[in-house]
Amino acid sequence: MQFLCFCVGSYCNECRDLDLCGDRALSSGEWRCAVPQCGQPYDREVMENALLQIVRQRERLYHLQDLVCLKCNQIKAAHLAQHCPCAGSFACTQHSSDFRGKMEIFHNVAIDQKFQLLQECVSWILEQRWV
């Protein structure tokens, strides 16, 4: 599931987490506050910008992730070392297929919700060879 956390309604100031993949109202394009007395629409531009920030943060964390030894599970401490002191090889802590899967979820949300900027950003990430 993909959540957009801490969405605040512009009228009632109700703070909610939106389930982007599971909420039928959101998937049909009804981005409205769920409080019965309110029902005001969420600002779609604000929602798209929040999703863009999440995508950019996840991309940054993917690139800055630690390397871990496959043999002893220790985090790589020496920047120039090719192998762990135990003679094991290093690998990324997050596999590229996991990262790609998360980005594809964002891409699907962008297509479904017609978030053009988000779609372009995630499409570019998915086109890169390192993913």
PLY file of the C-alpha trace (Angstrom):
ply
format ascii 1.0
element vertex 131
property float x
property float y
property float z
element edge 130
property int vertex1
property int vertex2
end_header
0.00 0.00 0.00
1.07 3.55 -0.65
0.01 6.25 1.80
0.22 10.00 1.63
0.56 10.98 5.28
-0.63 14.08 7.12
-2.99 15.53 4.51
-4.75 18.51 5.98
-8.13 19.65 4.73
-8.13 23.31 3.72
-11.52 23.97 5.31
-11.76 21.84 8.46
-8.01 21.31 9.12
-8.63 17.59 9.62
-5.37 15.65 9.33
-5.65 12.28 7.59
-3.50 9.67 5.88
-4.70 8.93 2.34
-4.42 5.38 0.98
-3.59 6.09 -2.65
-3.97 2.51 -3.85
-6.82 1.21 -1.70
-9.29 4.08 -1.30
-11.97 3.81 -4.00
-12.93 7.48 -3.72
-9.34 8.56 -4.44
-8.98 6.17 -7.35
-12.11 7.61 -8.93
-10.67 11.13 -8.75
-12.68 12.27 -5.71
-9.98 13.91 -3.60
-12.32 15.22 -0.92
-12.09 15.43 2.84
-13.74 12.36 4.40
-15.20 14.31 7.34
-18.98 14.26 6.75
-19.46 17.90 7.79
-16.68 19.07 5.48
-16.33 17.26 2.16
-14.16 20.02 0.68
-11.72 19.00 -2.06
-8.05 18.59 -1.29
-5.68 20.80 -3.24
-4.43 18.43 -5.94
-1.33 20.53 -6.60
-0.32 20.27 -2.96
-0.92 16.51 -3.06
1.19 16.10 -6.20
4.02 18.16 -4.70
3.93 16.03 -1.54
4.20 12.88 -3.67
7.09 14.42 -5.62
8.93 15.10 -2.38
8.44 11.48 -1.32
9.73 10.19 -4.68
12.79 12.44 -4.57
13.54 11.47 -0.99
13.28 7.75 -1.79
15.55 8.20 -4.80
18.10 10.07 -2.68
18.00 7.37 0.02
18.44 4.66 -2.62
21.60 6.34 -3.88
22.98 6.95 -0.40
22.24 3.53 1.03
24.81 1.50 2.94
26.64 -1.47 1.55
26.50 -4.63 3.64
28.77 -7.68 3.62
27.01 -10.73 2.21
29.03 -13.02 4.46
29.02 -11.39 7.92
26.25 -8.74 7.45
28.48 -5.90 8.65
28.02 -2.44 7.16
30.90 -1.33 4.94
33.07 1.06 6.97
36.06 1.71 4.69
35.21 3.70 1.57
37.91 2.22 -0.67
37.73 -1.41 0.43
36.75 -3.85 -2.32
36.03 -6.69 0.12
35.07 -7.01 3.78
37.82 -7.99 6.28
36.05 -11.38 6.49
36.66 -11.76 2.69
32.99 -11.31 1.87
31.59 -9.20 -0.95
29.48 -6.09 -0.46
25.96 -5.52 -1.76
23.38 -2.77 -1.46
20.96 -3.01 1.45
17.99 -2.25 -0.84
17.77 -4.28 -4.02
17.12 -2.36 -7.23
13.98 -4.43 -7.93
12.47 -3.27 -4.61
13.19 0.35 -5.47
11.83 -0.10 -8.99
8.65 -1.67 -7.61
8.04 1.30 -5.32
8.65 3.74 -8.17
6.21 1.82 -10.38
3.53 2.29 -7.71
4.12 6.04 -7.82
4.04 5.91 -11.62
0.67 4.13 -11.58
-0.75 6.66 -9.11
0.51 9.51 -11.30
-1.17 8.02 -14.37
-4.45 7.27 -12.56
-4.62 10.74 -10.98
-3.25 12.58 -14.04
-0.34 14.05 -12.08
1.78 15.08 -15.08
4.87 16.34 -13.20
4.96 13.28 -10.95
4.57 11.01 -13.96
7.48 12.69 -15.78
9.74 12.53 -12.73
9.05 8.86 -12.01
9.26 7.93 -15.71
12.72 9.47 -15.85
13.82 7.52 -12.77
12.49 4.27 -14.23
14.31 4.88 -17.53
17.71 5.07 -15.84
20.02 2.07 -16.17
20.90 1.97 -12.46
17.34 1.02 -11.54
0 1
1 2
2 3
3 4
4 5
5 6
6 7
7 8
8 9
9 10
10 11
11 12
12 13
13 14
14 15
15 16
16 17
17 18
18 19
19 20
20 21
21 22
22 23
23 24
24 25
25 26
26 27
27 28
28 29
29 30
30 31
31 32
32 33
33 34
34 35
35 36
36 37
37 38
38 39
39 40
40 41
41 42
42 43
43 44
44 45
45 46
46 47
47 48
48 49
49 50
50 51
51 52
52 53
53 54
54 55
55 56
56 57
57 58
58 59
59 60
60 61
61 62
62 63
63 64
64 65
65 66
66 67
67 68
68 69
69 70
70 71
71 72
72 73
73 74
74 75
75 76
76 77
77 78
78 79
79 80
80 81
81 82
82 83
83 84
84 85
85 86
86 87
87 88
88 89
89 90
90 91
91 92
92 93
93 94
94 95
95 96
96 97
97 98
98 99
99 100
100 101
101 102
102 103
103 104
104 105
105 106
106 107
107 108
108 109
109 110
110 111
111 112
112 113
113 114
114 115
115 116
116 117
117 118
118 119
119 120
120 121
121 122
122 123
123 124
124 125
125 126
126 127
127 128
128 129
129 130
